């Protein structure tokens, strides 16, 4: 039986931290590197790909993630609007 492999196109994550931007502080370099990898979602993607997930489960998780993202953005807009209204008074 021949198996199929679906490779989804994804952007390359080029995460690098220089000692110049952290002024030679190694602890700061490590923290900045971890922050950048978290922002690029590199570690999360590796954990997701560790085990196979059925497409239906993957879709369900993606929908839940999108819903959380929408709610978060909606709350941000709402809070910003409230702040603007407070300043006008």
C-alpha positions as CSV (number, residue, x, y, z in Angstrom):
1,X,0.0,0.0,0.0
2,X,1.3,3.4,-0.9
3,X,0.9,6.2,1.6
4,X,0.4,9.8,0.7
5,X,2.1,12.6,2.4
6,X,0.6,16.1,2.5
7,X,3.1,18.8,2.9
8,X,1.6,22.1,3.6
9,X,3.5,25.2,2.5
10,X,4.7,27.2,5.5
11,X,7.0,30.1,5.9
12,X,10.5,29.6,7.0
13,X,11.2,30.7,10.5
14,X,14.5,32.5,10.7
15,X,14.9,33.3,14.4
16,X,18.3,34.7,15.4
17,X,19.4,36.8,18.3
18,X,22.6,38.7,18.2
19,X,24.7,39.7,21.2
20,X,24.7,43.3,19.9
21,X,20.9,43.7,20.3
22,X,21.1,42.3,23.8
23,X,24.3,44.2,24.7
24,X,26.2,41.0,25.4
25,X,23.8,39.8,28.2
26,X,23.5,36.1,27.7
27,X,20.4,35.8,29.9
28,X,18.6,38.5,27.9
29,X,19.6,36.7,24.7
30,X,18.1,33.4,25.9
31,X,14.8,35.2,26.9
32,X,14.6,37.1,23.6
33,X,15.3,33.8,21.6
34,X,12.5,32.0,23.5
35,X,10.1,34.9,23.0
36,X,10.8,35.0,19.2
37,X,10.3,31.2,18.9
38,X,7.1,31.5,20.8
39,X,5.9,34.3,18.6
40,X,6.7,32.2,15.5
41,X,5.0,29.2,17.1
42,X,7.9,26.9,16.4
43,X,7.8,24.8,19.6
44,X,4.0,24.5,19.4
45,X,4.2,23.2,15.8
46,X,6.8,20.6,16.8
47,X,4.6,19.4,19.6
48,X,1.6,19.3,17.3
49,X,3.5,17.2,14.7
50,X,4.8,14.7,17.3
51,X,1.7,12.5,17.0
52,X,-0.7,12.0,14.1
53,X,-4.1,13.7,14.5
54,X,-7.1,12.8,12.4
55,X,-8.2,15.5,10.0
56,X,-11.5,15.9,11.8
57,X,-9.8,16.5,15.2
58,X,-7.4,18.9,13.6
59,X,-10.3,20.9,12.0
60,X,-12.1,20.9,15.4
61,X,-9.1,22.3,17.2
62,X,-8.5,24.9,14.4
63,X,-12.1,26.1,14.7
64,X,-11.8,26.3,18.5
65,X,-8.5,28.2,18.1
66,X,-10.0,30.6,15.6
67,X,-13.0,31.2,17.9
68,X,-10.7,32.1,20.8
69,X,-8.7,34.4,18.6
70,X,-11.9,36.2,17.4
71,X,-13.1,36.6,21.0
72,X,-9.8,38.0,22.1
73,X,-9.7,40.5,19.2
74,X,-13.3,41.5,20.0
75,X,-12.5,42.1,23.6
76,X,-9.4,44.1,22.6
77,X,-11.5,46.3,20.4
78,X,-14.2,46.7,23.1
79,X,-11.6,47.7,25.7
80,X,-10.0,50.2,23.4
81,X,-13.4,51.7,22.7
82,X,-14.1,52.0,26.4
83,X,-10.7,53.7,26.9
84,X,-11.5,56.2,24.2
85,X,-14.8,56.9,25.7
86,X,-13.3,57.5,29.1
87,X,-10.8,60.0,27.7
88,X,-13.6,62.1,26.0
89,X,-15.5,62.7,29.3
